[in-house]
Amino acid sequence: MSKEYNNNKTDLLELEKSKTHIVVEIIEYMANSVVIKTIIRKSTGNISMMSFDTGEGLTEKTSPFDTFAQIIEGQAEIVIDKIPHFLNPGEAIIIPAHSANYIRPNGRFKMISTIIKSGYEE
């Protein structure tokens, strides 16, 4: 699993407000990489787009916040507390705060990750 991320300065800019965006075109695939693009970054939470090339995933982690993960292209396996969940486009799952989780490679896919920090200690 690659830990390589594409974090160009342009990836840290939020999308233009009051403008329509085609979600699957916001982020592209990069060979042998996981690409993350921040859509909104606020003290109360973040929304990020992620693309995973074939064979790429994320290592196990935990977060002090709930995370809403929505698949927008391809398929993904998200493992939460050792239980696998297979998601297709249009499907989503809430990863509970403090739960061990990781994303297992399952071909190319894109997802939206939304973290809401309100109501939690930072």
matplotlib code that plots the C-alpha trace (Angstrom):
import matplotlib.pyplot as plt

x = [0.0, 1.4, 1.7, 2.4, 0.0, -0.3, -0.4, 0.3, -0.5, -3.5, -4.9, -5.1, -7.4, -11.2, -13.5, -15.0, -18.2, -21.6, -20.4, -21.6, -18.9, -18.9, -17.9, -16.0, -14.0, -12.7, -9.8, -8.0, -6.1, -2.3, -0.3, 0.6, -0.8, -3.5, -4.4, -6.2, -7.7, -9.2, -12.6, -13.4, -11.2, -12.7, -12.1, -15.4, -14.6, -13.2, -14.4, -11.8, -11.9, -9.7, -8.7, -7.0, -5.1, -5.3, -3.5, -3.3, -5.1, -4.6, -3.1, -5.0, -5.8, -8.2, -9.8, -11.3, -14.1, -16.9, -16.1, -18.7, -17.1, -19.1, -17.9, -18.5, -16.6, -15.5, -15.8, -14.0, -13.6, -13.6, -12.7, -14.0, -13.0, -11.9, -15.3, -15.2, -17.7, -17.9, -19.2, -20.3, -20.9, -23.6, -23.1, -21.7, -20.7, -20.1, -16.8, -17.4, -14.9, -12.1, -12.7, -9.7, -10.3, -8.5, -9.2, -8.2, -7.2, -10.0, -9.3, -9.4, -12.0, -12.9, -14.5, -15.6, -14.5, -16.4, -15.3, -17.4, -15.6, -18.4, -19.3, -15.9, -12.9, -9.9]
y = [0.0, 3.4, 6.2, 8.6, 11.6, 14.3, 17.5, 20.2, 23.7, 23.8, 20.7, 22.7, 25.3, 25.0, 24.7, 27.8, 28.6, 29.2, 27.2, 23.7, 21.0, 17.6, 15.4, 12.6, 15.2, 17.1, 14.7, 12.4, 9.1, 9.1, 6.0, 4.0, 6.6, 7.8, 11.4, 13.6, 17.0, 19.2, 20.6, 22.4, 22.8, 24.4, 24.1, 22.2, 19.6, 18.8, 17.5, 15.8, 13.9, 10.9, 8.8, 5.4, 3.7, -0.1, -1.8, 1.3, 1.8, 3.4, 1.7, 1.2, 4.3, 5.7, 9.1, 11.0, 12.0, 10.3, 10.1, 9.8, 7.9, 8.0, 6.1, 8.1, 5.9, 2.3, 0.0, -0.1, -2.2, -0.3, -2.4, -1.0, -2.9, -5.9, -6.1, -5.6, -3.4, -3.5, -0.3, 0.6, 4.0, 6.0, 4.0, 5.4, 4.4, 6.2, 5.2, 5.7, 7.8, 5.8, 2.8, 1.1, 1.3, 1.0, 1.0, -2.2, -2.0, -3.2, -1.6, 2.1, 4.2, 7.7, 8.7, 11.7, 11.8, 14.1, 14.6, 16.6, 17.8, 19.6, 18.1, 16.5, 17.5, 18.4]
z = [0.0, -1.0, 1.5, -1.4, -1.5, -4.1, -2.1, -4.6, -3.4, -5.7, -3.9, -0.7, -2.2, -1.6, -4.6, -6.0, -4.1, -5.8, -8.8, -10.0, -9.9, -11.4, -8.4, -10.2, -12.2, -9.1, -8.6, -11.1, -10.6, -10.3, -11.1, -8.0, -5.6, -3.3, -4.2, -1.6, -2.5, 0.3, -0.7, 2.5, 5.6, 8.7, 12.4, 12.7, 10.0, 6.6, 3.3, 1.1, -2.2, -2.6, -5.5, -5.2, -8.0, -8.4, -5.5, -3.4, 0.0, 3.4, 6.5, 9.6, 11.7, 14.2, 14.4, 17.3, 15.0, 13.0, 9.3, 6.5, 3.5, 0.2, -2.9, -6.1, -8.6, -8.6, -5.6, -2.2, 0.8, 4.1, 7.1, 10.5, 13.7, 11.6, 9.8, 6.0, 4.2, 0.4, -1.1, -4.6, -6.2, -4.4, -1.2, 2.0, 5.5, 8.8, 10.4, 14.1, 16.1, 17.8, 15.6, 13.9, 10.2, 6.9, 3.2, 1.4, -2.3, -4.5, -7.9, -8.8, -6.9, -5.8, -2.6, -0.5, 3.1, 5.5, 9.1, 11.5, 14.6, 16.3, 19.7, 20.3, 22.2, 20.0]

ax = plt.figure().add_subplot(projection="3d")
ax.plot(x, y, z, "-o")
ax.set_aspect("equal")
plt.show()
